Amino acid sequence: MLLALVIALAPIGGAARVAVAGGPLDDVLRRAGQWVQQFATDSVFVVAEERYGQEYRVRERGSWRVEHRDLVSEIVVVATPEAEARRGFPWVQLRDVVEVDGVALPDHRGRLEQLFKDVSGSSYSQGRALIEESARFNLGPLVHEMNVPSFALFVLHPHNQSRFRFALTGEEAIDGTRTIVVTYRERERPTMIRSPRGEDRPARGSAWIDWATGRVMKTILQVDAGEHWMTETEVTYGRDARLDAWEPLAMHERHRAGADEFIDGTATYTNFRRFETNARIVSPPKRAAGPRRTVVPR
């Protein structure tokens, strides 16, 4: 059976509203929202190298079958059309796999930079094709196009905060920084994440936020994908010395179907650099809903 989650950067409601009314939680969310907006500006057209190890385990007839895969990719943050940015989705993150299990893919390295050097009316379809092409290299029955590190930040964007119920759950020191731990649970419908048939897939999770600056130090995003699959993605952030910017440094994900099927992945991000362009992904044809990403058990 083919199961999919669709994360649609498309209209999902009216104007933004205040998520909470006053108090420490409101202060933390306000600062985090401002930081996410600045991240959207600072990270556009930042390219990084991703080294992504995956393991798929499934129990068959009482024994475990295990597969491993190592991917090297280039990953870039690209500005979305202005209409999407106003809805709280000002960027999309694209991945181009350049090496699989030590074997280089021909004509892939540097392709992202070439694609957006001179954006044309075909840029949306080209970006969409990159997402779909890269997803096919993932192990196991999930084609998880949503496994990019920055997605959970959309929860904290000022426009999207009203969709979630937030709660303060404590404090935690990360690398010497005092962070506030905030949990979230999506409460509005339709949800940001939906199945291809339009079924709601509410998101929940946690964010570790620097109390003083609003910087996000860590996020966890959890989704019930249906058909017994649960997904969890954890991302940690830190300062990249080369760019002097706050970027995702590692991503850990686990997808599980009961006690008999697991997909685990760990990605690290290095060699951050910026290529200069004023490009923005060109809007898709009007009949399309907007840039999308999917997660699929085959």
C-alpha positions in Angstrom: 0.0 0.0 0.0 1.2 3.5 -0.8 0.9 5.9 2.0 1.8 9.6 1.7 2.0 12.7 3.9 1.8 15.9 1.9 3.3 19.0 3.4 1.7 21.7 1.3 3.1 25.2 1.4 -0.3 26.5 0.4 -3.2 28.5 1.8 -4.3 27.0 5.1 -6.3 29.7 6.8 -6.9 33.3 7.5 -4.7 36.1 8.8 -2.2 35.5 11.6 -3.5 35.8 15.2 -1.7 36.1 18.5 -0.9 32.6 19.8 -0.9 33.5 23.5 -1.9 36.6 25.4 0.9 37.9 27.5 3.3 36.3 30.0 6.6 34.5 29.6 5.4 32.1 26.9 4.2 35.0 24.8 7.7 36.7 25.2 9.5 33.5 24.2 7.3 32.9 21.1 7.6 36.5 20.0 11.4 36.4 20.1 11.4 33.0 18.4 9.1 34.2 15.7 11.4 37.2 15.0 14.4 34.9 14.9 12.7 32.6 12.4 11.9 35.6 10.2 15.6 36.6 10.3 16.7 33.0 9.6 14.5 33.1 6.5 16.4 36.1 5.3 19.9 35.0 6.4 19.7 31.5 5.1 18.4 32.0 1.6 20.9 30.6 -0.9 23.1 29.1 1.7 24.3 25.8 0.4 25.7 23.0 2.7 27.0 19.5 2.3 24.9 16.9 3.9 26.2 13.5 4.9 23.2 11.3 5.6 23.4 7.7 6.9 20.2 5.6 6.9 19.3 2.2 8.2 16.2 0.2 7.5 15.2 -2.7 9.7 12.2 -5.0 9.3 11.4 -8.3 11.1 10.5 -11.0 8.6 9.7 -14.6 9.7 11.2 -14.0 13.1 14.5 -12.5 11.9 15.7 -9.0 11.1 16.5 -7.8 7.6 18.8 -4.8 7.7 19.8 -2.4 4.9 22.3 0.6 5.1 22.8 3.5 2.8 25.1 6.5 2.9 24.2 9.6 0.9 26.2 12.8 0.2 24.0 15.7 -0.9 24.0 19.4 -1.5 21.2 21.2 0.3 20.0 24.8 -0.2 17.4 27.1 1.2 15.5 29.0 -1.6 13.0 31.8 -1.2 9.4 30.9 -2.1 7.0 33.0 -4.1 5.9 36.2 -2.3 2.4 34.8 -1.8 3.8 31.8 0.0 6.1 34.0 2.1 3.2 36.1 3.3 1.4 32.9 4.4 4.3 32.0 6.7 6.4 29.8 4.4 9.1 32.1 3.1 11.6 29.4 2.1 11.8 25.8 0.8 14.8 23.6 1.3 16.0 21.5 -1.6 18.3 18.5 -1.7 20.4 17.2 -4.6 22.0 13.8 -3.9 25.5 13.8 -5.4 26.8 10.4 -4.1 25.2 7.1 -3.1 27.2 4.6 -1.1 30.5 6.0 -2.2 29.5 6.2 -5.9 29.3 9.7 -7.4 26.3 10.5 -9.5 27.3 12.1 -12.8 26.7 15.8 -13.4 25.1 16.4 -10.0 27.7 18.3 -7.9 27.1 22.0 -8.3 23.8 21.5 -10.0 21.8 23.4 -7.3 23.9 26.5 -7.8 23.5 26.2 -11.6 19.8 25.7 -11.4 19.2 29.0 -9.5 21.8 31.1 -11.1 19.3 32.2 -13.7 15.8 31.4 -12.5 13.2 31.1 -15.3 9.6 30.1 -15.4 10.6 26.5 -15.1 12.3 26.9 -11.7 9.3 25.7 -9.8 9.0 22.5 -11.8 12.8 22.0 -11.6 12.8 22.4 -7.9 9.8 20.0 -7.5 11.6 17.5 -9.7 14.7 17.7 -7.4 12.6 17.0 -4.3 11.1 13.9 -5.9 14.3 12.7 -7.4 16.3 13.0 -4.2 13.5 11.2 -2.2 13.9 8.0 -4.2 17.3 7.4 -2.7 15.8 7.0 0.8 15.7 3.5 2.2 12.6 1.6 3.2 8.9 1.9 2.4 8.8 5.6 3.2 9.5 8.2 0.5 10.0 11.0 3.0 10.5 14.2 1.2 9.9 16.2 4.4 13.2 15.1 5.9 14.9 18.4 5.6 16.2 20.1 8.7 14.5 23.4 8.7 10.8 22.4 8.4 9.9 22.5 12.1 10.9 26.2 12.2 7.7 26.9 10.3 5.8 26.1 13.5 7.4 29.2 15.1 6.9 31.6 12.3 4.6 34.4 13.6 1.9 33.7 11.0 1.7 30.0 11.9 1.9 30.2 15.7 -1.8 30.6 16.0 -2.3 27.2 14.6 -0.7 25.6 17.6 -1.2 25.2 21.3 2.1 26.0 23.1 3.2 25.3 26.6 6.3 26.0 28.7 7.7 22.8 30.1 11.0 23.8 31.7 14.5 24.9 31.1 17.6 23.2 29.8 21.2 24.2 29.2 22.5 23.5 25.7 26.2 24.2 25.1 26.1 26.6 28.1 23.1 28.5 26.8 19.9 28.8 28.9 17.0 27.5 26.8 13.3 27.4 27.4 11.6 24.2 26.4 8.3 24.8 24.6 6.0 22.0 23.5 3.5 22.5 20.7 0.5 20.6 19.3 -1.4 21.6 16.2 -5.0 22.5 16.9 -6.4 24.0 13.7 -7.8 22.2 10.7 -6.9 21.6 8.0 -3.5 20.8 9.3 -0.2 21.9 7.7 0.6 18.3 7.0 -2.0 16.3 5.1 -2.3 13.0 3.2 -2.8 13.2 -0.5 -6.5 12.5 0.1 -6.7 15.6 2.3 -6.7 13.7 5.6 -5.3 15.8 8.5 -2.0 14.8 10.1 -1.5 17.1 13.0 2.0 17.9 14.1 3.4 18.0 17.6 6.8 18.3 19.2 9.1 20.5 21.1 11.5 23.5 20.6 14.5 24.5 22.7 14.6 28.4 22.5 17.4 30.7 23.7 15.6 32.8 26.3 17.6 35.9 25.6 17.7 36.0 21.8 14.9 33.7 20.6 17.4 31.6 18.6 16.2 28.0 18.1 18.8 25.5 19.5 16.9 22.3 18.9 13.5 21.1 17.5 11.6 17.9 17.5 8.7 17.3 15.1 6.4 14.3 15.4 3.7 13.1 13.1 1.3 10.2 13.0 1.7 9.2 9.4 -1.1 6.6 9.4 -0.9 2.9 8.5 0.8 2.4 11.9 3.8 4.7 11.0 5.0 7.3 13.5 7.7 9.8 12.5 10.0 11.8 14.6 12.7 14.3 13.4 15.2 16.0 15.8 17.4 18.9 14.6 20.1 20.7 16.4 21.4 24.2 15.5 24.6 26.0 16.1 26.8 28.8 14.7 28.8 28.2 11.6 32.1 30.0 11.9 32.6 30.4 8.2 29.3 32.3 7.6 29.0 33.6 11.2 25.4 32.4 11.0 23.1 30.1 12.9 22.5 26.9 10.8 21.3 23.3 11.3 24.2 21.1 12.2 22.7 17.7 12.7 19.4 15.9 12.0 18.3 12.6 13.6 15.1 10.9 12.5 13.2 7.7 13.4 10.2 6.3 11.5 8.6 3.2 13.0 5.7 0.9 12.3 4.9 -0.9 15.5 7.8 -3.0 16.8 8.7 -4.7 13.5 9.8 -2.0 11.1 12.1 1.0 11.6 13.9 3.6 9.5 16.7 5.5 11.3 18.7 8.3 9.8 21.4 10.7 10.9 22.6 13.7 8.9 25.4 16.2 9.5 25.8 19.5 7.8 29.2 21.2 6.9 30.8 23.4 4.3 28.2 26.1 4.5 28.6 28.7 1.8 26.5 31.3 0.1 26.1 31.8 -3.7 25.0 35.2 -4.9 21.7 35.5 -6.7 18.5 37.5 -6.4 16.5 34.5 -7.5 13.2 33.4 -6.0 11.4 30.2 -7.0 8.9 31.2 -9.7 5.3 30.5 -8.8 3.8 27.3 -10.2 0.9 27.5 -12.7 -2.3 28.7 -11.1 -3.8 25.2 -11.1 -1.1 24.0 -8.8 -1.5 24.5 -5.0 2.1 25.5 -4.3 5.4 23.8 -3.5 4.8 20.4 -1.8 6.7 17.7 -0.1 5.7 14.2 0.7 6.4 11.2 2.9 5.4 7.9 1.5 5.4 4.2 2.6 5.4 2.3 -0.7 
